[in-house]
Amino acid sequence: MRGNSFISGALRGLIVLIYITVFSFTLHAGEYQLVIAKGNTAYSSGKYQEAIKAYTSLTSQGLESADLYYNLGNSFYKLNDIPHAILWYERAKRLDPGNEDINFNLNVANSKITDKIDPLPEFFLKRWLKAVSDQLPLDLWAKAGIAFLIVALLLYALYLASRVLLIRKLGFWTGSVTLFLSIVFLFFAWSSYLSLNSDPSAVILNPTVTVKSSPDEKSTDIFVIHEGCKVQLVDHIGNWYEIRIANGSVGWIGQDNFEKI
Amino acid sequence: MRFSVNCKLFQVYNNIYMVFRRFFGVVGFLAVSAACFAQDVTFQGAAKTIVTLGESFSLTYTLNSQGSDFRGPRLNGFDVISGPFSSTSSSIQSVNGRTTMSVRYSFQYILQANKEGTFDIPAATITVDRRTITSNTLTVKVLKNGAGQGGASQGQSQGSSQQQGNVQTSPNDVMLKAYVSNANPQQGEGITVTYKIFTKVPVSQIMFSKEPSFPGFWSQNLTKEKEKLQQYNQVIDGQQYIVADLRKYTLFPLKSGKLTIEPLELVCQAQIKRQTKARTGDPFFDDFFNDSFFNTSYTPVEKSLRASPLVINVRPLPSTGVPEDFAGAVGNFSFRTELDKTSIKANEAINLKCVVSGEGNLQLIDKLNVTFPPDFETYDPKVSNDIRSSEKGVSGSQVFEYLIIPRKPGKFNLKPISFSFYDLKKMKYVTLTSPAYTIDVEKGTGEAANVTYTGTNHEEIKYIGSDIRHIKNQSFALSVNGEYFFGSLPFFLWIILPLLVFIIFIVLFKKFSVRRSDVILMKNLRATKVARKRLRKAELYLKEQKQEEFYIEISQTLWGYLGDKFSLPIAELSIETVRQTLINKELGEEIIQNFIDTLNNTDYARFAPGEKSINMERIYNEALAVISRIERELR
């Protein structure tokens, strides 16, 4: 009797947890949806400035969504503001790296900028790992991992409870496979969480930026990059940021030249 | 060009002439050698002694015999315009029965003075009868334009009817002038350049030695080749001139800036009025011939004329507001398009006619910016024009005919065709646009006949343009910036809680299963004990001779022992189940039978009449024995 009440208590806790999970991380409030719809209508009728205004009213409230960023990128692109389009596409890509539309439009925008940088080849294992982990957004990986964990535990319970040999065997093996997958999914979630929070990148917004050899206006000019170029922020001293571009070149630029993704 | 052609022609003539001369020379020599044997051979050169700079004049060498191997002088300070031409004339005189024959060879150069100063023309040589004969040397003074006109020919001028007289040409007698309608046009604006000859004296044999060139212009000659020159009178500086438009050009500047037009140059014969002097001394005749009617003769004087170069300052077109499709059309145009069919079958042809008409540089509009749907087969347009050029400008129309053959059925939109030009009057760019056409193409019938595909009909997709993909239009969930499910408290709870539930489940499950297995074990262990206890009780009843209680106790002992020992529920207990259970436990048939007999005997004895005490004693022993035996067997 005591055990039963404990189980039912735990189940009630789970339900509450589901409720919290679903509603604390996504805001479906009608007010926001109205703003989105307003932006979408403005975009569709060619009023890109208005669309940007609507979308940014949401982003300035600290709200985010890969789709929202994507729409913003499109609006800037249509206004021929390629650097800002790239900035918002990159932001959208950060949240949903595997989204085909985002990647397509980002490529289109990137084809219009001045700089053509050949990226350094990555270690193949890292590349593969990234290719797989980019398939889903971070939180979907996490949720899939948890779902598989629960299924695995249920299957193990079946293995323990059943007296029929076939069910016990089946329960054990499928449970093991699901548990393994769950761990893999959580690993991917973890790795994309790491890449999300490490090495912040930025997009150059000034038409032409001269990269210096050290954080000093008088230091040697090393190379020149142009608006729309994506750089990795490595370090910073005061208003000076050490950047690394895709081909591995490193230098220093002032803070006012870029915006963080 | 013309000059060099002349030269070549002359060369041919000369060659033919040389052949003839050789042939006839021999004949002539045979015929007249006797007659002219004693004649003195003279070889003389003649030319003007004073010429003006740029004037062309002739240098003539005359030989009164037959000669060969003429070697001309080295001419310093002069350009040879043409020559040497050679010519022959012969005359036969018969006086008083005596026939004399004179032959005259002449070699003529047309020279032009190109430097100022005094120049010597060295002697020319010729071979006559294997003797080399040298001519006289000449001196020619070249003066600046207008410094001294009226050169006189030096030396002999025999043979011609000319006689030296007071030949006068003033520099203003004949003039060549260039007029431009607008010296400061816009780029692409048409201008007219007219070359006019002004003359006070009759002029004949106008030969253009150099046509004007118009670098940086598109030009069209407006003068027709065989048209007679229109003459009219004009008064300049109080002097009456006869004026004729020699050449007229329409020019369209192709670039901006200062453009220079190289002038027209010509050579002509000016008929200069000349007073003849009295030749006879006869008063009557003198009077008669000195009369203005008879005594006025004209001397042709060669004049070379050159108009001054024109400098045209072309203004560039405004650089602001240039339409994308602007291709240099300047003027005032209208634009019209015609599509002969808008609904046809595939593989049939459509004609698109675009007409640009108006005034301006129509000839320079050589293509239009037309884009057809990519599935259309198109050809280069047929361009035809109807252009009238006049002094007022160039007007007319330029027609572009496009032949289009749609190869695939469907509905196609033909984008509006635009034509841009710079309007000189409004001083701005104007873009004219045709309407957009929609062409309905139905499935054609003769597809196989026209299309010769080998294999399949598949085609690569043609990409016409590239653009970004559309926005996400459906509503989407928003989340708070930087907050992720991964790593949040619910995330960890979601991992920990199921694990916790699972652990609890395992613990509870273990506990239950342990307890259950305990009961079985206990029952098993307790079976003998209980049986013994019950037997002891039965023994007590035996001593007290309580039959009823005794039998109940024995029965319960046996059944209870089985139930406890083999964990069988009370409800399932029967003789059959007992037998089955015991067989399953692999007990001997004898023991099983023994046990069942005991059970049966107990029941039997309980209800049977007779010596109950003996029976009780026996049944007690039997039950004790069988339980002990099973205990032993199971061990």
HADDOCK unambig.tbl for C-alpha pairs under 7 A between the chains (distance, minus, plus):
assign (segid A and resid 3 and name CA) (segid B and resid 508 and name CA) 6.74 0.50 0.50
assign (segid A and resid 10 and name CA) (segid B and resid 501 and name CA) 6.78 0.50 0.50
assign (segid A and resid 17 and name CA) (segid B and resid 490 and name CA) 6.66 0.50 0.50
assign (segid A and resid 21 and name CA) (segid B and resid 490 and name CA) 6.28 0.50 0.50
assign (segid A and resid 25 and name CA) (segid B and resid 479 and name CA) 5.49 0.50 0.50
assign (segid A and resid 25 and name CA) (segid B and resid 480 and name CA) 6.93 0.50 0.50
assign (segid A and resid 25 and name CA) (segid B and resid 485 and name CA) 6.95 0.50 0.50
assign (segid A and resid 26 and name CA) (segid B and resid 477 and name CA) 5.68 0.50 0.50
assign (segid A and resid 26 and name CA) (segid B and resid 478 and name CA) 5.44 0.50 0.50
assign (segid A and resid 26 and name CA) (segid B and resid 479 and name CA) 4.73 0.50 0.50
assign (segid A and resid 27 and name CA) (segid B and resid 477 and name CA) 5.96 0.50 0.50
assign (segid A and resid 27 and name CA) (segid B and resid 478 and name CA) 5.18 0.50 0.50
assign (segid A and resid 27 and name CA) (segid B and resid 479 and name CA) 5.83 0.50 0.50
assign (segid A and resid 28 and name CA) (segid B and resid 477 and name CA) 5.72 0.50 0.50
assign (segid A and resid 28 and name CA) (segid B and resid 478 and name CA) 6.82 0.50 0.50
assign (segid A and resid 33 and name CA) (segid B and resid 475 and name CA) 6.40 0.50 0.50
assign (segid A and resid 40 and name CA) (segid B and resid 473 and name CA) 6.22 0.50 0.50
assign (segid A and resid 62 and name CA) (segid B and resid 480 and name CA) 5.88 0.50 0.50
assign (segid A and resid 62 and name CA) (segid B and resid 481 and name CA) 5.08 0.50 0.50
assign (segid A and resid 63 and name CA) (segid B and resid 478 and name CA) 6.11 0.50 0.50
assign (segid A and resid 63 and name CA) (segid B and resid 479 and name CA) 5.55 0.50 0.50
assign (segid A and resid 63 and name CA) (segid B and resid 480 and name CA) 4.61 0.50 0.50
assign (segid A and resid 63 and name CA) (segid B and resid 481 and name CA) 5.14 0.50 0.50
assign (segid A and resid 64 and name CA) (segid B and resid 478 and name CA) 5.57 0.50 0.50
assign (segid A and resid 64 and name CA) (segid B and resid 479 and name CA) 5.34 0.50 0.50
assign (segid A and resid 64 and name CA) (segid B and resid 480 and name CA) 5.91 0.50 0.50
assign (segid A and resid 64 and name CA) (segid B and resid 481 and name CA) 5.23 0.50 0.50
assign (segid A and resid 65 and name CA) (segid B and resid 477 and name CA) 6.92 0.50 0.50
assign (segid A and resid 65 and name CA) (segid B and resid 478 and name CA) 5.20 0.50 0.50
assign (segid A and resid 65 and name CA) (segid B and resid 479 and name CA) 6.32 0.50 0.50
assign (segid A and resid 67 and name CA) (segid B and resid 472 and name CA) 6.21 0.50 0.50
assign (segid A and resid 71 and name CA) (segid B and resid 471 and name CA) 5.05 0.50 0.50
assign (segid A and resid 71 and name CA) (segid B and resid 472 and name CA) 6.53 0.50 0.50
assign (segid A and resid 74 and name CA) (segid B and resid 471 and name CA) 6.64 0.50 0.50
assign (segid A and resid 101 and name CA) (segid B and resid 469 and name CA) 6.64 0.50 0.50
assign (segid A and resid 105 and name CA) (segid B and resid 468 and name CA) 4.99 0.50 0.50
assign (segid A and resid 105 and name CA) (segid B and resid 469 and name CA) 6.32 0.50 0.50
assign (segid A and resid 108 and name CA) (segid B and resid 468 and name CA) 6.39 0.50 0.50
assign (segid A and resid 139 and name CA) (segid B and resid 484 and name CA) 6.61 0.50 0.50
assign (segid A and resid 139 and name CA) (segid B and resid 485 and name CA) 5.62 0.50 0.50
assign (segid A and resid 139 and name CA) (segid B and resid 486 and name CA) 5.83 0.50 0.50
assign (segid A and resid 142 and name CA) (segid B and resid 486 and name CA) 5.74 0.50 0.50
assign (segid A and resid 146 and name CA) (segid B and resid 494 and name CA) 6.75 0.50 0.50
assign (segid A and resid 146 and name CA) (segid B and resid 495 and name CA) 6.36 0.50 0.50
assign (segid A and resid 150 and name CA) (segid B and resid 498 and name CA) 6.32 0.50 0.50
assign (segid A and resid 153 and name CA) (segid B and resid 502 and name CA) 6.57 0.50 0.50
